[in-house]
Amino acid sequence: MGSDLIPGINPAAEPSGTGCAECLEGGGWWVHLRRCAECGHIGCCNSSPAQHASSHAGKSGHQVITSFEPGENWFYDFSTDEFLRGPKLADPQSRPETQPVPAPADKVPANWQELIHS
């Protein structure tokens, strides 16, 4: 590991997909997407009903995430509760811009705004 690498960030790890892995598997939906900076797992944000990104961090020990939203470029460390700067990760950098928010469109209930965490 070179001195320029940040622990918990693997620039070569590719995203696991274009949506929350667990929501897609279980028929759920999400508001925004987060990417594990260590393994590339795509999970839903803490505003989403299932909060799979933070769940992944707790189960895997992978504490650094980055946004998987178009135009957002930030990293967050769950262990320190701090935002940080990080390197460019393997492409793609975000979900497809054509993907709606929230998504997937056919799974989002009409009252979705009442179901999110603030």
Biopython code that builds the backbone (N, CA, C, O; Angstrom):
import numpy as np
from Bio.PDB.StructureBuilder import StructureBuilder

atoms = [
    (1, "MET", "N", (0.855, -1.185, 0.000)),
    (1, "MET", "CA", (0.000, 0.000, 0.000)),
    (1, "MET", "C", (0.891, 1.235, 0.000)),
    (1, "MET", "O", (1.719, 1.420, 0.892)),
    (2, "GLY", "N", (0.707, 2.083, -1.022)),
    (2, "GLY", "CA", (1.512, 3.295, -1.126)),
    (2, "GLY", "C", (1.068, 4.344, -0.128)),
    (2, "GLY", "O", (-0.049, 4.292, 0.386)),
    (3, "SER", "N", (1.938, 5.285, 0.142)),
    (3, "SER", "CA", (1.636, 6.318, 1.128)),
    (3, "SER", "C", (0.534, 7.265, 0.654)),
    (3, "SER", "O", (-0.053, 7.984, 1.463)),
    (4, "ASP", "N", (0.245, 7.272, -0.671)),
    (4, "ASP", "CA", (-0.793, 8.144, -1.193)),
    (4, "ASP", "C", (-2.185, 7.534, -1.083)),
    (4, "ASP", "O", (-3.175, 8.200, -1.386)),
    (5, "LEU", "N", (-2.273, 6.292, -0.660)),
    (5, "LEU", "CA", (-3.565, 5.632, -0.527)),
    (5, "LEU", "C", (-4.164, 5.905, 0.848)),
    (5, "LEU", "O", (-3.458, 5.953, 1.854)),
    (6, "ILE", "N", (-5.474, 6.080, 0.865)),
    (6, "ILE", "CA", (-6.192, 6.335, 2.109)),
    (6, "ILE", "C", (-6.786, 5.015, 2.588)),
    (6, "ILE", "O", (-7.458, 4.337, 1.811)),
    (7, "PRO", "N", (-6.561, 4.632, 3.838)),
    (7, "PRO", "CA", (-7.146, 3.387, 4.333)),
    (7, "PRO", "C", (-8.659, 3.378, 4.142)),
    (7, "PRO", "O", (-9.338, 4.358, 4.449)),
    (8, "GLY", "N", (-9.180, 2.263, 3.632)),
    (8, "GLY", "CA", (-10.615, 2.143, 3.408)),
    (8, "GLY", "C", (-11.065, 2.595, 2.035)),
    (8, "GLY", "O", (-12.254, 2.528, 1.724)),
    (9, "ILE", "N", (-10.137, 3.056, 1.205)),
    (9, "ILE", "CA", (-10.478, 3.464, -0.153)),
    (9, "ILE", "C", (-9.650, 2.655, -1.133)),
    (9, "ILE", "O", (-8.420, 2.666, -1.087)),
    (10, "ASN", "N", (-10.341, 1.953, -2.021)),
    (10, "ASN", "CA", (-9.697, 1.167, -3.058)),
    (10, "ASN", "C", (-10.107, 1.747, -4.409)),
    (10, "ASN", "O", (-11.197, 1.442, -4.893)),
    (11, "PRO", "N", (-9.263, 2.579, -5.035)),
    (11, "PRO", "CA", (-9.626, 3.222, -6.292)),
    (11, "PRO", "C", (-9.962, 2.246, -7.420)),
    (11, "PRO", "O", (-10.641, 2.627, -8.374)),
    (12, "ALA", "N", (-9.505, 1.006, -7.334)),
    (12, "ALA", "CA", (-9.746, 0.030, -8.396)),
    (12, "ALA", "C", (-11.077, -0.704, -8.261)),
    (12, "ALA", "O", (-11.518, -1.345, -9.215)),
    (13, "ALA", "N", (-11.725, -0.627, -7.102)),
    (13, "ALA", "CA", (-12.983, -1.357, -6.879)),
    (13, "ALA", "C", (-14.096, -0.761, -7.735)),
    (13, "ALA", "O", (-14.400, 0.427, -7.629)),
    (14, "GLU", "N", (-14.694, -1.580, -8.570)),
    (14, "GLU", "CA", (-15.768, -1.132, -9.450)),
    (14, "GLU", "C", (-17.108, -1.185, -8.725)),
    (14, "GLU", "O", (-17.288, -2.008, -7.828)),
    (15, "PRO", "N", (-18.049, -0.320, -9.098)),
    (15, "PRO", "CA", (-19.380, -0.338, -8.477)),
    (15, "PRO", "C", (-20.074, -1.685, -8.711)),
    (15, "PRO", "O", (-19.886, -2.317, -9.750)),
    (16, "SER", "N", (-20.865, -2.108, -7.746)),
    (16, "SER", "CA", (-21.570, -3.390, -7.848)),
    (16, "SER", "C", (-22.743, -3.339, -8.816)),
    (16, "SER", "O", (-23.289, -4.382, -9.175)),
    (17, "GLY", "N", (-23.137, -2.152, -9.243)),
    (17, "GLY", "CA", (-24.249, -2.001, -10.173)),
    (17, "GLY", "C", (-24.661, -0.548, -10.253)),
    (17, "GLY", "O", (-23.895, 0.340, -9.879)),
    (18, "THR", "N", (-25.874, -0.298, -10.740)),
    (18, "THR", "CA", (-26.350, 1.077, -10.883)),
    (18, "THR", "C", (-27.475, 1.405, -9.913)),
    (18, "THR", "O", (-28.058, 2.487, -9.978)),
    (19, "GLY", "N", (-27.784, 0.468, -9.008)),
    (19, "GLY", "CA", (-28.808, 0.684, -8.003)),
    (19, "GLY", "C", (-28.433, -0.023, -6.722)),
    (19, "GLY", "O", (-27.455, -0.770, -6.684)),
    (20, "CYS", "N", (-29.199, 0.205, -5.678)),
    (20, "CYS", "CA", (-28.935, -0.444, -4.391)),
    (20, "CYS", "C", (-29.066, -1.959, -4.553)),
    (20, "CYS", "O", (-30.123, -2.466, -4.928)),
    (21, "ALA", "N", (-27.992, -2.660, -4.270)),
    (21, "ALA", "CA", (-27.963, -4.110, -4.467)),
    (21, "ALA", "C", (-29.075, -4.819, -3.693)),
    (21, "ALA", "O", (-29.776, -5.663, -4.252)),
    (22, "GLU", "N", (-29.239, -4.484, -2.425)),
    (22, "GLU", "CA", (-30.240, -5.162, -1.591)),
    (22, "GLU", "C", (-31.667, -4.765, -1.976)),
    (22, "GLU", "O", (-32.560, -5.612, -1.982)),
    (23, "CYS", "N", (-31.890, -3.495, -2.296)),
    (23, "CYS", "CA", (-33.237, -3.069, -2.704)),
    (23, "CYS", "C", (-33.644, -3.759, -3.998)),
    (23, "CYS", "O", (-34.784, -4.201, -4.137)),
    (24, "LEU", "N", (-32.717, -3.853, -4.943)),
    (24, "LEU", "CA", (-33.029, -4.523, -6.208)),
    (24, "LEU", "C", (-33.342, -5.997, -5.977)),
    (24, "LEU", "O", (-34.255, -6.549, -6.591)),
    (25, "GLU", "N", (-32.584, -6.624, -5.097)),
    (25, "GLU", "CA", (-32.791, -8.045, -4.796)),
    (25, "GLU", "C", (-34.116, -8.278, -4.082)),
    (25, "GLU", "O", (-34.794, -9.274, -4.333)),
    (26, "GLY", "N", (-34.486, -7.357, -3.189)),
    (26, "GLY", "CA", (-35.671, -7.562, -2.369)),
    (26, "GLY", "C", (-36.910, -6.801, -2.800)),
    (26, "GLY", "O", (-37.932, -6.866, -2.118)),
    (27, "GLY", "N", (-36.848, -6.079, -3.913)),
    (27, "GLY", "CA", (-38.013, -5.349, -4.387)),
    (27, "GLY", "C", (-38.232, -4.012, -3.712)),
    (27, "GLY", "O", (-39.341, -3.478, -3.752)),
    (28, "GLY", "N", (-37.196, -3.455, -3.088)),
    (28, "GLY", "CA", (-37.314, -2.172, -2.400)),
    (28, "GLY", "C", (-37.018, -0.998, -3.314)),
    (28, "GLY", "O", (-36.899, -1.144, -4.531)),
    (29, "TRP", "N", (-36.903, 0.159, -2.704)),
    (29, "TRP", "CA", (-36.621, 1.398, -3.443)),
    (29, "TRP", "C", (-35.721, 2.279, -2.603)),
    (29, "TRP", "O", (-35.566, 2.057, -1.403)),
    (30, "TRP", "N", (-35.121, 3.289, -3.242)),
    (30, "TRP", "CA", (-34.173, 4.156, -2.570)),
    (30, "TRP", "C", (-34.361, 5.598, -2.998)),
    (30, "TRP", "O", (-35.002, 5.897, -4.006)),
    (31, "VAL", "N", (-33.773, 6.493, -2.188)),
    (31, "VAL", "CA", (-33.782, 7.913, -2.505)),
    (31, "VAL", "C", (-32.483, 8.263, -3.241)),
    (31, "VAL", "O", (-32.513, 8.674, -4.401)),
    (32, "HIS", "N", (-31.346, 8.097, -2.561)),
    (32, "HIS", "CA", (-30.037, 8.360, -3.168)),
    (32, "HIS", "C", (-29.141, 7.150, -2.955)),
    (32, "HIS", "O", (-29.397, 6.302, -2.100)),
    (33, "LEU", "N", (-28.087, 7.095, -3.754)),
    (33, "LEU", "CA", (-27.182, 5.954, -3.705)),
    (33, "LEU", "C", (-25.818, 6.336, -3.155)),
    (33, "LEU", "O", (-25.321, 7.440, -3.376)),
    (34, "ARG", "N", (-25.227, 5.394, -2.433)),
    (34, "ARG", "CA", (-23.889, 5.542, -1.875)),
    (34, "ARG", "C", (-23.043, 4.350, -2.306)),
    (34, "ARG", "O", (-23.547, 3.240, -2.473)),
    (35, "ARG", "N", (-21.768, 4.596, -2.480)),
    (35, "ARG", "CA", (-20.831, 3.574, -2.948)),
    (35, "ARG", "C", (-19.793, 3.311, -1.876)),
    (35, "ARG", "O", (-19.178, 4.244, -1.360)),
    (36, "CYS", "N", (-19.597, 2.058, -1.542)),
    (36, "CYS", "CA", (-18.535, 1.698, -0.613)),
    (36, "CYS", "C", (-17.206, 1.969, -1.301)),
    (36, "CYS", "O", (-16.941, 1.445, -2.383)),
    (37, "ALA", "N", (-16.377, 2.783, -0.674)),
    (37, "ALA", "CA", (-15.100, 3.162, -1.274)),
    (37, "ALA", "C", (-14.079, 2.035, -1.210)),
    (37, "ALA", "O", (-13.032, 2.109, -1.853)),
    (38, "GLU", "N", (-14.375, 0.995, -0.440)),
    (38, "GLU", "CA", (-13.432, -0.117, -0.327)),
    (38, "GLU", "C", (-13.736, -1.248, -1.301)),
    (38, "GLU", "O", (-12.824, -1.775, -1.937)),
    (39, "CYS", "N", (-15.016, -1.630, -1.430)),
    (39, "CYS", "CA", (-15.355, -2.781, -2.279)),
    (39, "CYS", "C", (-16.282, -2.451, -3.447)),
    (39, "CYS", "O", (-16.481, -3.298, -4.318)),
    (40, "GLY", "N", (-16.855, -1.247, -3.494)),
    (40, "GLY", "CA", (-17.719, -0.863, -4.594)),
    (40, "GLY", "C", (-19.192, -1.168, -4.402)),
    (40, "GLY", "O", (-19.997, -0.883, -5.289)),
    (41, "HIS", "N", (-19.565, -1.740, -3.262)),
    (41, "HIS", "CA", (-20.972, -2.058, -2.998)),
    (41, "HIS", "C", (-21.827, -0.798, -3.123)),
    (41, "HIS", "O", (-21.495, 0.238, -2.548)),
    (42, "ILE", "N", (-22.924, -0.884, -3.873)),
    (42, "ILE", "CA", (-23.854, 0.224, -3.998)),
    (42, "ILE", "C", (-25.020, -0.039, -3.054)),
    (42, "ILE", "O", (-25.683, -1.074, -3.130)),
    (43, "GLY", "N", (-25.257, 0.921, -2.162)),
    (43, "GLY", "CA", (-26.347, 0.822, -1.197)),
    (43, "GLY", "C", (-27.115, 2.127, -1.151)),
    (43, "GLY", "O", (-26.655, 3.152, -1.654)),
    (44, "CYS", "N", (-28.282, 2.078, -0.546)),
    (44, "CYS", "CA", (-29.120, 3.280, -0.450)),
    (44, "CYS", "C", (-28.716, 4.130, 0.757)),
    (44, "CYS", "O", (-28.173, 3.626, 1.740)),
    (45, "CYS", "N", (-28.993, 5.420, 0.656)),
    (45, "CYS", "CA", (-28.600, 6.402, 1.669)),
    (45, "CYS", "C", (-29.424, 6.265, 2.949)),
    (45, "CYS", "O", (-30.379, 5.489, 3.003)),
    (46, "ASN", "N", (-29.049, 7.017, 3.964)),
    (46, "ASN", "CA", (-29.749, 6.965, 5.245)),
    (46, "ASN", "C", (-31.108, 7.645, 5.225)),
    (46, "ASN", "O", (-31.869, 7.507, 6.183)),
    (47, "SER", "N", (-31.439, 8.380, 4.161)),
    (47, "SER", "CA", (-32.805, 8.897, 4.007)),
    (47, "SER", "C", (-33.731, 7.826, 3.464)),
    (47, "SER", "O", (-34.945, 7.904, 3.655)),
    (48, "SER", "N", (-33.184, 6.837, 2.797)),
    (48, "SER", "CA", (-33.961, 5.745, 2.216)),
    (48, "SER", "C", (-34.514, 4.850, 3.323)),
    (48, "SER", "O", (-33.919, 4.758, 4.396)),
    (49, "PRO", "N", (-35.647, 4.189, 3.071)),
    (49, "PRO", "CA", (-36.250, 3.357, 4.117)),
    (49, "PRO", "C", (-35.324, 2.280, 4.686)),
    (49, "PRO", "O", (-35.335, 2.041, 5.894)),
    (50, "ALA", "N", (-34.530, 1.630, 3.846)),
    (50, "ALA", "CA", (-33.732, 0.495, 4.321)),
    (50, "ALA", "C", (-32.308, 0.841, 4.738)),
    (50, "ALA", "O", (-31.685, 0.047, 5.443)),
    (51, "GLN", "N", (-31.772, 1.967, 4.343)),
    (51, "GLN", "CA", (-30.448, 2.433, 4.757)),
    (51, "GLN", "C", (-29.356, 1.369, 4.558)),
    (51, "GLN", "O", (-28.582, 1.083, 5.471)),
    (52, "HIS", "N", (-29.309, 0.797, 3.366)),
    (52, "HIS", "CA", (-28.386, -0.310, 3.107)),
    (52, "HIS", "C", (-26.914, 0.084, 3.072)),
    (52, "HIS", "O", (-26.063, -0.754, 3.369)),
    (53, "ALA", "N", (-26.576, 1.328, 2.722)),
    (53, "ALA", "CA", (-25.158, 1.715, 2.699)),
    (53, "ALA", "C", (-24.557, 1.677, 4.103)),
    (53, "ALA", "O", (-23.469, 1.136, 4.300)),
    (54, "SER", "N", (-25.262, 2.250, 5.076)),
    (54, "SER", "CA", (-24.719, 2.220, 6.444)),
    (54, "SER", "C", (-24.787, 0.813, 7.024)),
    (54, "SER", "O", (-23.937, 0.437, 7.831)),
    (55, "SER", "N", (-25.779, 0.039, 6.628)),
    (55, "SER", "CA", (-25.855, -1.358, 7.059)),
    (55, "SER", "C", (-24.647, -2.141, 6.535)),
    (55, "SER", "O", (-24.053, -2.936, 7.264)),
    (56, "HIS", "N", (-24.291, -1.914, 5.275)),
    (56, "HIS", "CA", (-23.114, -2.563, 4.695)),
    (56, "HIS", "C", (-21.857, -2.185, 5.474)),
    (56, "HIS", "O", (-21.016, -3.041, 5.748)),
    (57, "ALA", "N", (-21.726, -0.920, 5.829)),
    (57, "ALA", "CA", (-20.560, -0.470, 6.594)),
    (57, "ALA", "C", (-20.485, -1.190, 7.938)),
    (57, "ALA", "O", (-19.409, -1.609, 8.364)),
    (58, "GLY", "N", (-21.624, -1.330, 8.597)),
    (58, "GLY", "CA", (-21.648, -2.001, 9.892)),
    (58, "GLY", "C", (-21.319, -3.480, 9.806)),
    (58, "GLY", "O", (-20.611, -4.014, 10.659)),
    (59, "LYS", "N", (-21.830, -4.140, 8.781)),
    (59, "LYS", "CA", (-21.608, -5.590, 8.637)),
    (59, "LYS", "C", (-20.229, -5.923, 8.088)),
    (59, "LYS", "O", (-19.630, -6.920, 8.491)),
    (60, "SER", "N", (-19.717, -5.103, 7.175)),
    (60, "SER", "CA", (-18.464, -5.420, 6.497)),
    (60, "SER", "C", (-17.237, -4.810, 7.168)),
    (60, "SER", "O", (-16.117, -5.292, 6.996)),
    (61, "GLY", "N", (-17.463, -3.740, 7.938)),
    (61, "GLY", "CA", (-16.334, -3.005, 8.498)),
    (61, "GLY", "C", (-15.765, -1.982, 7.528)),
    (61, "GLY", "O", (-14.800, -1.290, 7.853)),
    (62, "HIS", "N", (-16.349, -1.879, 6.344)),
    (62, "HIS", "CA", (-15.918, -0.886, 5.352)),
    (62, "HIS", "C", (-16.554, 0.448, 5.732)),
    (62, "HIS", "O", (-17.754, 0.641, 5.537)),
    (63, "GLN", "N", (-15.771, 1.349, 6.262)),
    (63, "GLN", "CA", (-16.303, 2.556, 6.890)),
    (63, "GLN", "C", (-16.372, 3.798, 6.007)),
    (63, "GLN", "O", (-16.955, 4.802, 6.416)),
    (64, "VAL", "N", (-15.794, 3.757, 4.808)),
    (64, "VAL", "CA", (-15.775, 4.939, 3.954)),
    (64, "VAL", "C", (-16.710, 4.739, 2.767)),
    (64, "VAL", "O", (-16.644, 3.729, 2.067)),
    (65, "ILE", "N", (-17.582, 5.722, 2.557)),
    (65, "ILE", "CA", (-18.476, 5.709, 1.407)),
    (65, "ILE", "C", (-18.254, 6.976, 0.587)),
    (65, "ILE", "O", (-17.627, 7.933, 1.042)),
    (66, "THR", "N", (-18.780, 6.955, -0.620)),
    (66, "THR", "CA", (-18.800, 8.139, -1.464)),
    (66, "THR", "C", (-20.178, 8.211, -2.101)),
    (66, "THR", "O", (-20.887, 7.208, -2.177)),
    (67, "SER", "N", (-20.550, 9.379, -2.548)),
    (67, "SER", "CA", (-21.823, 9.524, -3.228)),
    (67, "SER", "C", (-21.774, 8.789, -4.560)),
    (67, "SER", "O", (-20.728, 8.736, -5.207)),
    (68, "PHE", "N", (-22.902, 8.225, -4.968)),
    (68, "PHE", "CA", (-23.028, 7.614, -6.290)),
    (68, "PHE", "C", (-24.100, 8.363, -7.075)),
    (68, "PHE", "O", (-24.816, 7.798, -7.902)),
    (69, "GLU", "N", (-24.180, 9.669, -6.779)),
    (69, "GLU", "CA", (-25.133, 10.557, -7.438)),
    (69, "GLU", "C", (-24.385, 11.449, -8.435)),
    (69, "GLU", "O", (-23.270, 11.891, -8.156)),
    (70, "PRO", "N", (-24.994, 11.712, -9.590)),
    (70, "PRO", "CA", (-24.336, 12.566, -10.593)),
    (70, "PRO", "C", (-23.972, 13.935, -10.015)),
    (70, "PRO", "O", (-24.774, 14.564, -9.326)),
    (71, "GLY", "N", (-22.762, 14.378, -10.305)),
    (71, "GLY", "CA", (-22.312, 15.699, -9.891)),
    (71, "GLY", "C", (-21.853, 15.819, -8.453)),
    (71, "GLY", "O", (-21.409, 16.892, -8.044)),
    (72, "GLU", "N", (-21.945, 14.756, -7.672)),
    (72, "GLU", "CA", (-21.498, 14.797, -6.277)),
    (72, "GLU", "C", (-20.144, 14.113, -6.156)),
    (72, "GLU", "O", (-19.932, 13.035, -6.711)),
    (73, "ASN", "N", (-19.238, 14.741, -5.433)),
    (73, "ASN", "CA", (-17.886, 14.221, -5.293)),
    (73, "ASN", "C", (-17.426, 14.389, -3.854)),
    (73, "ASN", "O", (-16.648, 15.295, -3.553)),
    (74, "TRP", "N", (-17.897, 13.527, -2.964)),
    (74, "TRP", "CA", (-17.496, 13.579, -1.569)),
    (74, "TRP", "C", (-17.355, 12.172, -1.015)),
    (74, "TRP", "O", (-17.943, 11.221, -1.529)),
    (75, "PHE", "N", (-16.565, 12.059, 0.041)),
    (75, "PHE", "CA", (-16.375, 10.815, 0.776)),
    (75, "PHE", "C", (-16.788, 11.078, 2.219)),
    (75, "PHE", "O", (-16.690, 12.202, 2.711)),
    (76, "TYR", "N", (-17.248, 10.036, 2.883)),
    (76, "TYR", "CA", (-17.660, 10.151, 4.280)),
    (76, "TYR", "C", (-17.149, 8.921, 5.022)),
    (76, "TYR", "O", (-17.233, 7.802, 4.518)),
    (77, "ASP", "N", (-16.625, 9.135, 6.209)),
    (77, "ASP", "CA", (-16.091, 8.057, 7.038)),
    (77, "ASP", "C", (-17.037, 7.849, 8.222)),
    (77, "ASP", "O", (-17.141, 8.708, 9.098)),
    (78, "PHE", "N", (-17.719, 6.713, 8.243)),
    (78, "PHE", "CA", (-18.642, 6.410, 9.341)),
    (78, "PHE", "C", (-17.918, 6.341, 10.684)),
    (78, "PHE", "O", (-18.488, 6.706, 11.712)),
    (79, "SER", "N", (-16.664, 5.877, 10.685)),
    (79, "SER", "CA", (-15.952, 5.691, 11.959)),
    (79, "SER", "C", (-15.579, 7.011, 12.619)),
    (79, "SER", "O", (-15.467, 7.074, 13.843)),
    (80, "THR", "N", (-15.386, 8.059, 11.836)),
    (80, "THR", "CA", (-15.013, 9.362, 12.398)),
    (80, "THR", "C", (-16.135, 10.383, 12.285)),
    (80, "THR", "O", (-16.044, 11.474, 12.849)),
    (81, "ASP", "N", (-17.202, 10.030, 11.553)),
    (81, "ASP", "CA", (-18.327, 10.941, 11.312)),
    (81, "ASP", "C", (-17.848, 12.223, 10.631)),
    (81, "ASP", "O", (-18.302, 13.321, 10.955)),
    (82, "GLU", "N", (-16.917, 12.061, 9.676)),
    (82, "GLU", "CA", (-16.344, 13.215, 8.985)),
    (82, "GLU", "C", (-16.346, 13.009, 7.473)),
    (82, "GLU", "O", (-16.210, 11.891, 6.976)),
    (83, "PHE", "N", (-16.503, 14.118, 6.762)),
    (83, "PHE", "CA", (-16.339, 14.104, 5.317)),
    (83, "PHE", "C", (-14.859, 14.249, 5.008)),
    (83, "PHE", "O", (-14.129, 14.887, 5.767)),
    (84, "LEU", "N", (-14.405, 13.662, 3.899)),
    (84, "LEU", "CA", (-13.012, 13.755, 3.507)),
    (84, "LEU", "C", (-12.891, 13.780, 1.997)),
    (84, "LEU", "O", (-13.849, 13.501, 1.275)),
    (85, "ARG", "N", (-11.714, 14.114, 1.538)),
    (85, "ARG", "CA", (-11.424, 14.098, 0.114)),
    (85, "ARG", "C", (-10.784, 12.759, -0.210)),
    (85, "ARG", "O", (-10.055, 12.183, 0.597)),
    (86, "GLY", "N", (-11.073, 12.282, -1.406)),
    (86, "GLY", "CA", (-10.506, 11.017, -1.816)),
    (86, "GLY", "C", (-10.179, 11.019, -3.290)),
    (86, "GLY", "O", (-10.479, 11.980, -3.999)),
    (87, "PRO", "N", (-9.568, 9.949, -3.753)),
    (87, "PRO", "CA", (-9.157, 9.855, -5.150)),
    (87, "PRO", "C", (-10.338, 9.515, -6.060)),
    (87, "PRO", "O", (-11.414, 9.145, -5.591)),
    (88, "LYS", "N", (-10.121, 9.647, -7.352)),
    (88, "LYS", "CA", (-11.115, 9.201, -8.321)),
    (88, "LYS", "C", (-11.159, 7.678, -8.258)),
    (88, "LYS", "O", (-10.121, 7.016, -8.245)),
    (89, "LEU", "N", (-12.360, 7.137, -8.218)),
    (89, "LEU", "CA", (-12.553, 5.690, -8.183)),
    (89, "LEU", "C", (-12.811, 5.165, -9.593)),
    (89, "LEU", "O", (-13.000, 5.939, -10.531)),
    (90, "ALA", "N", (-12.816, 3.850, -9.727)),
    (90, "ALA", "CA", (-13.095, 3.218, -11.019)),
    (90, "ALA", "C", (-14.471, 3.652, -11.525)),
    (90, "ALA", "O", (-15.408, 3.808, -10.742)),
    (91, "ASP", "N", (-14.581, 3.842, -12.812)),
    (91, "ASP", "CA", (-15.856, 4.218, -13.421)),
    (91, "ASP", "C", (-16.852, 3.067, -13.373)),
    (91, "ASP", "O", (-16.460, 1.903, -13.296)),
    (92, "PRO", "N", (-18.142, 3.395, -13.417)),
    (92, "PRO", "CA", (-18.734, 4.717, -13.501)),
    (92, "PRO", "C", (-18.707, 5.440, -12.156)),
    (92, "PRO", "O", (-18.649, 4.812, -11.099)),
    (93, "GLN", "N", (-18.750, 6.768, -12.217)),
    (93, "GLN", "CA", (-18.674, 7.604, -11.027)),
    (93, "GLN", "C", (-20.024, 7.783, -10.348)),
    (93, "GLN", "O", (-20.084, 8.168, -9.181)),
    (94, "SER", "N", (-21.113, 7.506, -11.073)),
    (94, "SER", "CA", (-22.449, 7.708, -10.513)),
    (94, "SER", "C", (-23.459, 6.800, -11.209)),
    (94, "SER", "O", (-23.163, 6.143, -12.206)),
    (95, "ARG", "N", (-24.649, 6.794, -10.646)),
    (95, "ARG", "CA", (-25.761, 6.111, -11.298)),
    (95, "ARG", "C", (-26.015, 6.812, -12.626)),
    (95, "ARG", "O", (-25.549, 7.934, -12.823)),
    (96, "PRO", "N", (-26.747, 6.171, -13.546)),
    (96, "PRO", "CA", (-27.076, 6.853, -14.804)),
    (96, "PRO", "C", (-27.910, 8.112, -14.530)),
    (96, "PRO", "O", (-28.822, 8.087, -13.703)),
    (97, "GLU", "N", (-27.601, 9.192, -15.213)),
    (97, "GLU", "CA", (-28.346, 10.435, -15.019)),
    (97, "GLU", "C", (-29.817, 10.290, -15.396)),
    (97, "GLU", "O", (-30.654, 11.057, -14.923)),
    (98, "THR", "N", (-30.136, 9.323, -16.235)),
    (98, "THR", "CA", (-31.522, 9.090, -16.649)),
    (98, "THR", "C", (-32.327, 8.340, -15.593)),
    (98, "THR", "O", (-33.552, 8.265, -15.688)),
    (99, "GLN", "N", (-31.652, 7.786, -14.592)),
    (99, "GLN", "CA", (-32.347, 7.053, -13.523)),
    (99, "GLN", "C", (-33.097, 8.046, -12.643)),
    (99, "GLN", "O", (-32.507, 9.030, -12.196)),
    (100, "PRO", "N", (-34.382, 7.814, -12.384)),
    (100, "PRO", "CA", (-35.141, 8.771, -11.572)),
    (100, "PRO", "C", (-34.727, 8.753, -10.102)),
    (100, "PRO", "O", (-34.051, 7.833, -9.642)),
    (101, "VAL", "N", (-35.142, 9.772, -9.389)),
    (101, "VAL", "CA", (-34.943, 9.862, -7.939)),
    (101, "VAL", "C", (-36.300, 10.178, -7.334)),
    (101, "VAL", "O", (-36.890, 11.200, -7.684)),
    (102, "PRO", "N", (-36.813, 9.355, -6.454)),
    (102, "PRO", "CA", (-36.296, 8.064, -6.021)),
    (102, "PRO", "C", (-36.465, 7.000, -7.115)),
    (102, "PRO", "O", (-37.082, 7.252, -8.151)),
    (103, "ALA", "N", (-35.913, 5.823, -6.868)),
    (103, "ALA", "CA", (-35.919, 4.750, -7.858)),
    (103, "ALA", "C", (-35.963, 3.392, -7.150)),
    (103, "ALA", "O", (-35.777, 3.324, -5.935)),
    (104, "PRO", "N", (-36.205, 2.325, -7.890)),
    (104, "PRO", "CA", (-36.707, 2.273, -9.253)),
    (104, "PRO", "C", (-38.166, 2.746, -9.324)),
    (104, "PRO", "O", (-38.959, 2.490, -8.418)),
    (105, "ALA", "N", (-38.492, 3.425, -10.395)),
    (105, "ALA", "CA", (-39.787, 4.101, -10.524)),
    (105, "ALA", "C", (-40.973, 3.184, -10.255)),
    (105, "ALA", "O", (-41.963, 3.612, -9.663)),
    (106, "ASP", "N", (-40.884, 1.933, -10.681)),
    (106, "ASP", "CA", (-42.019, 1.015, -10.506)),
    (106, "ASP", "C", (-42.152, 0.470, -9.089)),
    (106, "ASP", "O", (-43.118, -0.232, -8.792)),
    (107, "LYS", "N", (-41.209, 0.776, -8.217)),
    (107, "LYS", "CA", (-41.250, 0.297, -6.821)),
    (107, "LYS", "C", (-41.539, 1.409, -5.813)),
    (107, "LYS", "O", (-41.825, 1.126, -4.649)),
    (108, "VAL", "N", (-41.468, 2.668, -6.246)),
    (108, "VAL", "CA", (-41.626, 3.799, -5.336)),
    (108, "VAL", "C", (-43.114, 4.034, -5.055)),
    (108, "VAL", "O", (-43.889, 4.269, -5.982)),
    (109, "PRO", "N", (-43.515, 3.971, -3.775)),
    (109, "PRO", "CA", (-44.925, 4.202, -3.448)),
    (109, "PRO", "C", (-45.311, 5.674, -3.603)),
    (109, "PRO", "O", (-44.461, 6.561, -3.532)),
    (110, "ALA", "N", (-46.585, 5.913, -3.812)),
    (110, "ALA", "CA", (-47.082, 7.277, -4.002)),
    (110, "ALA", "C", (-46.769, 8.170, -2.804)),
    (110, "ALA", "O", (-46.545, 9.369, -2.974)),
    (111, "ASN", "N", (-46.749, 7.614, -1.611)),
    (111, "ASN", "CA", (-46.491, 8.390, -0.388)),
    (111, "ASN", "C", (-45.030, 8.309, 0.051)),
    (111, "ASN", "O", (-44.742, 8.381, 1.245)),
    (112, "TRP", "N", (-44.122, 8.162, -0.885)),
    (112, "TRP", "CA", (-42.711, 7.938, -0.558)),
    (112, "TRP", "C", (-42.128, 9.018, 0.347)),
    (112, "TRP", "O", (-41.274, 8.723, 1.182)),
    (113, "GLN", "N", (-42.576, 10.267, 0.193)),
    (113, "GLN", "CA", (-42.018, 11.358, 1.005)),
    (113, "GLN", "C", (-42.334, 11.188, 2.486)),
    (113, "GLN", "O", (-41.601, 11.694, 3.336)),
    (114, "GLU", "N", (-43.411, 10.486, 2.801)),
    (114, "GLU", "CA", (-43.761, 10.216, 4.194)),
    (114, "GLU", "C", (-42.947, 9.075, 4.780)),
    (114, "GLU", "O", (-42.930, 8.886, 5.997)),
    (115, "LEU", "N", (-42.271, 8.312, 3.930)),
    (115, "LEU", "CA", (-41.566, 7.108, 4.362)),
    (115, "LEU", "C", (-40.059, 7.284, 4.503)),
    (115, "LEU", "O", (-39.369, 6.378, 4.970)),
    (116, "ILE", "N", (-39.546, 8.446, 4.101)),
    (116, "ILE", "CA", (-38.093, 8.629, 4.176)),
    (116, "ILE", "C", (-37.666, 9.104, 5.572)),
    (116, "ILE", "O", (-38.455, 9.659, 6.337)),
    (117, "HIS", "N", (-36.407, 8.866, 5.864)),
    (117, "HIS", "CA", (-35.800, 9.313, 7.130)),
    (117, "HIS", "C", (-35.210, 10.693, 6.906)),
    (117, "HIS", "O", (-34.610, 10.949, 5.862)),
    (118, "SER", "N", (-35.372, 11.574, 7.862)),
    (118, "SER", "CA", (-34.787, 12.910, 7.695)),
    (118, "SER", "C", (-33.536, 13.069, 8.510)),
    (118, "SER", "O", (-32.915, 14.131, 8.487)),
]
sb = StructureBuilder()
sb.init_structure("model")
sb.init_model(0)
sb.init_chain("A")
sb.init_seg("    ")
for serial, (resi, resn, name, xyz) in enumerate(atoms, 1):
    if name == "N":
        sb.init_residue(resn, " ", resi, " ")
    sb.init_atom(name, np.array(xyz, "f"), 0.0, 1.0, " ", f" {name:<3s}", serial, name[0])
structure = sb.get_structure()
